[in-house]
């Protein structure tokens, strides 16, 4: 009798575990079925957001680099090798009323 009761209790526990596992699986399936398209949509939005952040970062780095090059150009460091497009802003004032009027280029 006693073994029979223990056996029944154990069987009930196993059935309970199976039911719980099955219900969790069903819940997950319901969640994935209902939110599958939303999940894909959110994933695409995240990718575009990350790409946008990456582009912003690259743009900021390029802007900082060009500003440094312009400052160095005004200081005369890159007077030999002036990258294209940097000669345009040369006549703007640097730190107040002092201006650089012309950068002499050598024939390198």
LUMDOSE-66066 format. One record per residue (C-alpha): residue number from 1; residue in three letters; x, z, y. Coordinates in steps of 0.001 Angstrom, whole numbers, plus 500000, padded with zeros to 6 digits. Each point is the difference from the previous one (the first is absolute). Layout:
REC    i   aa       x       z       y
REC  NUM  ALA       X       Z       Y
...
This chain:
REC    i   aa       x       z       y
REC    1  UNK  500000  500000  500000
REC    2  UNK  502664  501038  502402
REC    3  UNK  502061  496859  499426
REC    4  UNK  496862  497951  500469
REC    5  UNK  499375  501532  503456
REC    6  UNK  503601  499439  501069
REC    7  UNK  499795  496431  498795
REC    8  UNK  496790  499453  502018
REC    9  UNK  501532  501547  503121
REC   10  UNK  503038  497790  499663
REC   11  UNK  497818  496921  499525
REC   12  UNK  497977  500936  503111
REC   13  UNK  503196  500381  502014
REC   14  UNK  501221  496584  498844
REC   15  UNK  496653  498435  500861
REC   16  UNK  500101  501668  503415
REC   17  UNK  503508  498626  500615
REC   18  UNK  498936  496516  498906
REC   19  UNK  496937  500185  502266
REC   20  UNK  502133  501138  502951
REC   21  UNK  502565  497262  499396
REC   22  UNK  497248  497418  499681
REC   23  UNK  498269  501193  503138
REC   24  UNK  503251  499891  501966
REC   25  UNK  500602  496467  498734
REC   26  UNK  496461  498978  500948
REC   27  UNK  500374  501560  503441
REC   28  UNK  503231  498132  500548
REC   29  UNK  498389  496751  498909
REC   30  UNK  497065  500530  502307
REC   31  UNK  502380  500757  502848
REC   32  UNK  502136  496960  499317
REC   33  UNK  497009  497721  499567
REC   34  UNK  498386  501092  503242
REC   35  UNK  503170  500194  502088
REC   36  UNK  501988  497199  498418
REC   37  UNK  499411  497547  502811
REC   38  UNK  500382  502681  502634
REC   39  UNK  503280  501030  498375
REC   40  UNK  501270  496450  500107
REC   41  UNK  498862  499687  503598
REC   42  UNK  501751  503247  500953
REC   43  UNK  503131  498869  498186
REC   44  UNK  500012  496744  501984
REC   45  UNK  499474  501917  503227
REC   46  UNK  502904  502296  499127
REC   47  UNK  502238  497010  499296
REC   48  UNK  499111  498329  503289
REC   49  UNK  500474  503304  501811
REC   50  UNK  503422  500476  498379
REC   51  UNK  500946  496415  500843
REC   52  UNK  498904  500570  503576
REC   53  UNK  502066  503186  500223
REC   54  UNK  502971  498154  498522
REC   55  UNK  499611  497190  502549
REC   56  UNK  499675  502492  502828
REC   57  UNK  503186  501696  498843
REC   58  UNK  501856  496666  499767
REC   59  UNK  498729  498980  503433
REC   60  UNK  501110  503281  501500
REC   61  UNK  503461  499657  498422
REC   62  UNK  500318  496446  501349
REC   63  UNK  498891  501118  503445
REC   64  UNK  502507  502878  500036
REC   65  UNK  502760  497718  498768
REC   66  UNK  499293  497392  502689
REC   67  UNK  499888  502705  502684
REC   68  UNK  503380  501305  498841
REC   69  UNK  501406  496473  500027
REC   70  UNK  498683  499421  503514
REC   71  UNK  501526  503250  501224
REC   72  UNK  503298  499146  498341
REC   73  UNK  499836  496525  501495
REC   74  UNK  499504  501467  503465
REC   75  UNK  502945  502308  499419
REC   76  UNK  502099  496966  499082
REC   77  UNK  500583  500801  496335
REC   78  UNK  498502  496779  498663
REC   79  UNK  501027  497702  502831
REC   80  UNK  501555  497547  497531
REC   81  UNK  497231  499685  497457
REC   82  UNK  496634  500216  501710
REC   83  UNK  497089  499638  497590
REC   84  UNK  497339  497504  501040
REC   85  UNK  497307  501357  502256
REC   86  UNK  502015  502900  501363
REC   87  UNK  501196  498171  503097
REC   88  UNK  496468  499934  501409
REC   89  UNK  499752  503687  500916
REC   90  UNK  503499  500232  501409
REC   91  UNK  498871  500031  503654
REC   92  UNK  497782  503069  499644
REC   93  UNK  501262  503222  501600
REC   94  UNK  501994  502414  497869
REC   95  UNK  499626  503702  500897
REC   96  UNK  498749  499552  503526
REC   97  UNK  501019  497477  502656
REC   98  UNK  503156  498788  498232
REC   99  UNK  499486  496610  498371
REC  100  UNK  502101  497771  497820
REC  101  UNK  499692  496515  501372
REC  102  UNK  501949  497862  497553
REC  103  UNK  501669  500366  496633
REC  104  UNK  503022  497813  499507
REC  105  UNK  500193  498394  496579
REC  106  UNK  503282  498960  498504
REC  107  UNK  500368  496852  497916
REC  108  UNK  500318  501707  496618
